[in-house]
Amino acid sequence: MTVLVTGFTGKVGYEVAGNLKKKGIPFKCATRNVKKAIDRYGDDYDFVQLDFADPATFASALHGVDQLFLMYPPGENLQFDKFLEEAKQMGVQHITYISIKDVQFLPFIHHFKNEKLIRKLGVPYTFIRAGYFMQNLNDFLCREIKERQRIFVPAGKGKTSFVDVRDLAEVVSLSFQDSEQHRNKAYTVTGAEALDFFEVADKMTTILGRPISYTNPSTKEFKEHMLSSGIDKAFVNVVIGIHFPTRLGLAKGISTDYEELTGMKPNKIEKYIEDYQNAWNKL
């Protein structure tokens, strides 16, 4: 059994690779730029080239692969449907796809369409419908926290069900260890509590030992500030879209799937902040 890990350079793919490595599950990591990945990670991982916009890279990336960890990548001109067909033709026997919580009620987003494509493909699958990544705080929200000591995102006063990406990686590994048990299943993976960003800021203040605030910007204020800071407009719109359900009060649902699947409690956001606190050191 060999797993192809897509999205390695992102939050989830990197943690999935680390979890598979810890468990001794054979895998290789797909990336658009193999040289860049080797320069950064050395020989810690086996890299293959994969560009979802370039079908010429599909067959070689999928060679010798039995199972596929799949994330929908950013970018334009993606040939996602063609990649899925190639995976089937190359003999992939199981696909684990990272989707989002409540996707079944959101027919206008790409995850809804991608789940439908995977079902239609006829290859056994596991859908992991994730809550809001805690690691967003040390990713695209990190700069504002470091430079201005604020969480700056248009999420309103709504609560959201945060999840540690490391917990997602644990469930992904389980889906490969016993693919038959998780065949054609959909799991919703969240933490154990829903929080608003005011509460998150308070917890960061306590653990980091300096004031962090949540400024609750309007969508207009957020967009204007990000664009004036040189952030790509398409990415700004994606961030706005991610937080729209929270703003409407629709993101607070909690699932017990993680505990039922693993027999463990999901990580609390306090542990995440403690583990990642160096990420928010002042510039």
Residue pairs with C-beta under 8 A, 6 or more apart in sequence:
1 25
1 26
1 66
1 67
1 176
2 26
2 27
2 28
2 64
2 65
2 66
2 67
3 20
3 25
3 26
3 27
3 28
3 65
3 66
3 67
3 68
3 69
3 176
4 27
4 28
4 29
4 30
4 48
4 50
4 61
4 62
4 65
4 67
4 68
4 69
4 92
5 13
5 16
5 17
5 20
5 27
5 28
5 29
5 30
5 69
6 13
6 30
6 50
6 68
6 69
6 70
6 71
6 73
7 13
7 30
7 69
7 71
7 73
7 98
8 14
8 17
8 29
8 30
8 31
8 37
8 45
8 47
9 31
9 37
10 71
11 133
11 135
11 136
11 139
11 165
12 71
12 98
12 130
12 133
12 165
12 168
12 169
13 29
13 69
13 71
15 165
15 166
15 168
15 169
16 69
16 168
16 169
16 172
16 173
17 27
17 29
17 45
18 169
19 166
19 169
19 170
19 172
19 173
20 27
20 173
20 176
21 27
21 45
23 173
23 177
25 173
25 176
25 177
27 46
27 69
28 45
28 46
28 47
28 48
28 65
29 37
29 45
29 46
29 47
29 48
30 47
30 48
30 49
30 50
30 61
31 37
31 47
31 48
31 49
31 50
32 49
32 50
32 51
33 49
34 47
34 48
34 49
37 45
37 47
38 47
41 47
48 60
48 61
49 57
49 60
49 61
50 57
50 58
50 61
51 57
52 73
52 75
52 78
52 79
52 80
52 83
53 75
53 76
53 77
53 78
53 79
54 79
55 79
55 82
55 83
55 86
58 82
58 83
58 86
58 87
59 86
59 90
62 68
62 86
62 87
62 90
62 92
63 90
65 87
65 90
65 91
65 92
66 91
66 92
66 93
66 94
67 92
67 93
67 94
67 95
67 96
67 176
67 179
68 87
68 92
68 94
68 95
68 96
69 96
69 98
69 172
69 176
70 95
70 96
70 97
70 98
70 118
71 97
71 98
72 80
72 98
72 110
72 111
72 114
74 235
74 238
80 114
80 117
81 117
84 95
84 117
84 118
84 121
84 123
85 121
87 95
87 123
88 121
88 122
88 123
92 123
93 123
93 124
93 179
94 123
94 124
94 125
94 126
94 175
94 176
94 179
94 183
95 118
95 121
95 123
95 124
95 125
95 126
96 125
96 126
96 127
96 128
96 172
96 175
96 176
96 182
97 114
97 115
97 118
97 125
97 126
97 127
97 128
98 128
98 130
98 168
98 172
99 111
99 114
99 115
99 127
99 128
99 129
99 130
99 186
100 106
100 109
100 111
100 129
100 130
101 129
101 130
101 131
101 161
101 188
101 190
101 251
101 253
101 255
102 129
102 245
102 250
102 251
102 253
103 109
103 111
103 112
103 115
103 129
104 112
106 112
109 241
115 127
115 186
118 125
118 127
119 125
124 179
124 183
124 184
125 183
125 184
126 175
126 179
126 182
126 183
126 184
126 185
126 186
126 187
127 185
127 186
127 187
128 168
128 171
128 172
128 175
128 186
128 187
128 189
129 186
129 187
129 188
129 189
130 163
130 168
130 189
130 190
131 160
131 161
131 162
131 163
131 188
131 189
131 190
131 191
131 251
131 255
132 160
132 161
132 162
132 163
132 242
132 246
132 251
133 139
133 162
133 163
133 165
134 162
134 163
134 164
134 165
134 191
134 267
134 269
134 272
135 164
135 165
135 272
135 276
137 145
137 151
137 200
137 204
137 272
137 273
137 276
138 276
138 279
138 280
140 235
140 239
141 151
141 152
141 153
142 279
142 280
144 150
144 151
144 152
145 151
145 204
145 212
145 280
146 280
146 281
146 282
146 283
147 283
149 210
149 211
149 212
149 213
150 201
150 212
150 213
150 214
150 215
151 197
151 200
151 201
151 204
151 212
151 213
151 214
151 215
152 215
152 217
152 222
152 225
153 197
153 217
153 222
153 239
153 243
154 216
154 217
154 218
154 219
154 221
154 222
154 240
154 243
154 247
155 196
155 197
155 216
155 243
155 246
155 247
156 216
156 243
156 246
156 247
156 248
156 249
157 196
157 198
157 216
158 196
158 245
158 246
158 247
158 248
158 249
158 250
158 251
158 252
159 194
159 195
159 196
159 246
159 249
159 251
159 252
160 194
160 195
160 196
160 245
160 246
160 251
160 252
161 190
161 191
161 193
161 194
161 251
161 252
161 253
161 254
161 255
162 190
162 191
162 193
162 194
162 195
162 200
162 269
163 189
163 190
163 191
163 258
163 266
164 191
164 266
164 267
164 269
164 271
164 272
166 267
167 189
167 191
167 258
167 266
167 267
168 189
170 258
170 262
170 264
171 187
171 189
171 257
171 258
171 261
171 262
174 182
174 261
174 262
175 182
187 255
187 257
187 261
188 253
188 255
188 257
189 255
189 257
189 258
189 266
190 253
190 254
190 255
190 257
190 258
190 266
191 254
191 266
191 267
191 268
191 269
192 254
192 259
192 265
192 266
192 268
193 254
193 268
193 269
194 251
194 252
194 253
194 254
195 203
195 269
196 214
197 214
197 216
198 214
198 216
200 214
200 269
201 212
201 213
201 214
203 269
203 270
203 273
204 212
204 273
204 280
205 211
205 212
207 270
207 273
207 274
207 277
208 273
208 277
208 280
212 280
217 225
219 240
219 247
222 236
222 239
222 240
223 236
223 237
223 240
226 236
226 239
227 233
227 236
245 251
258 264
258 266
259 265
259 266
